[in-house]
Amino acid sequence: MPDFLPYLAAALLYILVAFVQWHQNKFDSVRHERLAVAAGLALHGWLLVHGLFVSGGINLSLVNALSAILWLTVLIYWLASLRYDLRALQAFVLPPAALAVLIQMLAPQGHLLPYTGNVLFEVHLVIALLAYSLFTFAALHAGLMAFAERSLHNRKPLIRLPDFPPIMPMERLLFQIIGIGFVLLTLTLISGIFFTEQLFHQALKFNHKTVFSIASWLIFGALLLGRYIQGWRGRVAVRWTLSGFGVLLLAYVGSKFVLEVILGR
């Protein structure tokens, strides 16, 4: 079997389900939809395992990192959809995952991680990837909420999507995801402090990645505090969520892009 076929199959499974949602059509049942996404997840996960775990260590290049984060994002969506009506979110979640699979096929990169085998580093890495994935899901979910709010105010939507789920359950889910992501981001920062202390005898390395990570932590912390004290919701919640995600994106993806693509390290 040609090497590119599994990549194409995974991307097409994602795109197929997203295409159905964009055109307001439906599979014969929600079960078929979930099975199609699950099949895409299984194939995408198999490709990730082969791309990440190579002889000599873990290859966490920018392409593999993005693919892993988006795979986890789709998995979070799939698990959440078992309880919530999130079918409209498929049009937001699945296309980026399909694009990540295709980029992984067309532009493979090599970046073997140092410190492989260090338990503290591996724990830090897993927690960080989960945190980034939860906030990616939260950002996409906030985007869906923005479209839903636009629809409620009788404005012509920019794109056609199926019926939106009720705003209040969407909002509760958003803050649940942000709350879990905030805890994981906190653990990421703490484990990062211990890790740098263990290796470099320095609690924090103040580079732009650290600064942006702390800034995103402060933004999401302020959002949760504002929700608890002032009852923030709607557009305010969406703006703060997207702002925090943008800063977090600069912290991780921005730093890896500069190092691997621009500087070639």
N, C-alpha and C positions, 0 to 999 in steps of 0.2 A: 504494500500500500504506500503511495507517495506520502512523503513527510508532511506536505501542506494540507492534506485532506482533513485530518482531525481538527486543525485550526479553522478551516472553512466550515466544517460541520458545526462546531461550537458557536461560531459567529452567526451562522445562518439560523440556528435554533433561537438565539437571542433576538435576532432581527425579525424573524417570523412572528414571534409573540408580540414584539413591539409594533410591528406593522399592522397587526390585527387591531391593536388598541388605537393607533393613530387614525385608522379608518372607521372606527366605531363599529367594528364587526366583533363577533364573538365565536369562540370555539363552541363545539357542541356542549361542553360543560366546563365548569371551572376546574374540574379534575384534570381534564386533558391539558388545560393551560398550565397547571402546576406541574404536570408530568413533563411537558415540553421544557419548562424552565429548569426542572430538576435534571433532565437529561443534559441540558447545556451546562449546568453547574458541574455535573459529574465529569463531562468531557474536558471542560475548562480546568477543573481541579487536577485531572490526570496530566494535562499538559503542563500545569504549573509545577507539579512534583518533579517532572522530568527536566523542567527548565531551571528550577531552583536548586535541586540537590544534584550536584555534579561531582565528578571525581576531583578531590582537592578541597571541597568545602561547599559553601552555600553561595550561589550566584544571585545576589540581590542587586542587579543592575536597575537603573531607573525604569526600564521597560518591564522587567519582572516585578518590581515593587508596585508599579501602577496596576499591573495585571492582578497581582495578589490582593491589593486593596479593593479593586472593583469586584473580584470574585467574592471576597468577604461581604462587600456591600450587597451583591445580589443574594447571597446566602441569608443575610439579615432580612432583606426584603421578603424572601421566600418564607422564612420562619414567621415573620410578622403577619404575612398574608394568611396564615393558617387561622389567625384570630381576628384580624381586621380586614375590611374591604379596601384593598389597596390596588385594585386592578388598573386604575388610571395611572398609578405610579410606574407601571411597567414601561410606559412610553418615555420615562425619564431615566430609569435605572438601567435598562437593558442595552440601549444603543452605545453608551460609553463603555460598557463591558465588552460588547462586540468589537468596538474599535480597538480596545486594549488587546484583545486576542489577535486581531489582524496585525497590529504593530509588533506584537511579540513574534509573529511569524515572519514579517517582512524586514524588521530591523532588530534582530537579536543582538544583545550586548553582553559583554562579560565584565563582571565586577565581583570577584571573590571577596567575601567578607573576612576581615581579620577577626581574631578572637573567637573563631568558631571552636566550640567545645567549652567555652567559658559559660557556666550555667547562668550567672547573673546577666551576662550580655544576651543570652538566648531568651531569658524571661523578659528582659527589657524589650527585645525586638518583637516578641509575640504580642505583648501588651500594647506596644506602640502601633503595630499594624491593626489590631482590633480597634483602638481608639480612632485612628484615621478613617477606618471603614465606617464606624458608627457616625462620625461627623460628616462623612461623604453622604451617607444615607440621610442624615438630618438636613443637609443642604439641598439635596434633591427633593426631599419631602417638603421643605420650606418653599421650593420653587413651585411644587404642585399646589400648596396652600395659596400662593400668590395668584395662580391662575384661577383657583376656586373662588377666591375673594373677588377677583375681577368679574367672574361670572355672576356672583351674587349681586353685584352692583349694576347688573344689566349692561355691562360693557361687552362689546364684541370681542370674543377671545382671539388671541393671536394665532392659535392653532386649534384644530378640532380634536377633542378628546371625549371619551365616554363620560357618563354622568359622574360627577365628583361625589365622594363620600361626604357625610356631614362634617362641617367645619370643627365642631367641638371635639369629637373623637380624634380627628386628625391632629388637633392642637395638643391634646393630652398625650398622644403617641409621640409627637415631636419632642415634648419636654421630658418624657420618659427616656427617649433615646439620648437626648442631650445630657440628662442626668447621669446615665450610665457611662456615656462617652467622657464626661467631665471627671468622673472617678478614675477611669482608665488613663486619661491624660495626666491626672495628678500622679498616679502610680508610675507612669512613663517618666515624668520629670524626676520623681524621687529615686527610681531605680537608675536613671541616668546619672544622678548625683553620686550614688553609691558606686556605680560602674567606673566613672571617671576618677573617683577618689581611689578606687582599688588599683587602677592601672597607671594613673598619672599623678597620684597624690595631690589632686586638686579637685575640690568639690564641684566646681562648675567651670566650663570653658566658655567664656563669653564671646562667642561668635554670633553671626547673624541668625544661625539656626536656633541657638538657645534663646536669643532675644525675641524672635518671632514666636517661638513655642510658648514662652512665658506670656507674651502679649495675647496670644489666642486663649490661653488659660484664664487670663484676667477678663477677657471679653465674655467668654462663656460663663465664668463665675458671676460676672455682673448681670448677665441675662437671667441666670437662675435666681439670683438675689432679687432682681427686679420683678420676676414672676411671683416670688414668694411674698414680697413686701407690697409691691404696687399692682400686682395682678397683670403684668405685661402680657399682651397677646396680639394677635392679628399682624398688622404691618410692622409694628415695633419688633415683635418676636422674629419675623422673617428677616428684617434688616440686620438685627444683631446676629442671627444665625449665619447669614451669608457673609457678614463681615468677619466673624470669628473663623469661619471655614476658609475664607480668602487668605487670612493671615497664616493659618495653619498650613495651607497649601504652599505659601512662600517659605515656610520654615523647613518643610521636608522636601517637597518636589523641587522647589526653587534651588535649594542647596545642592541636591543631587544633579539637577540639570546643569548648573554652573560647573560642578566638579567633573562630571562625566562627558557632557556634550561640548561645553565651551573650552574647558581646560584640558579635557581628555585624560583625566586621572582615573 
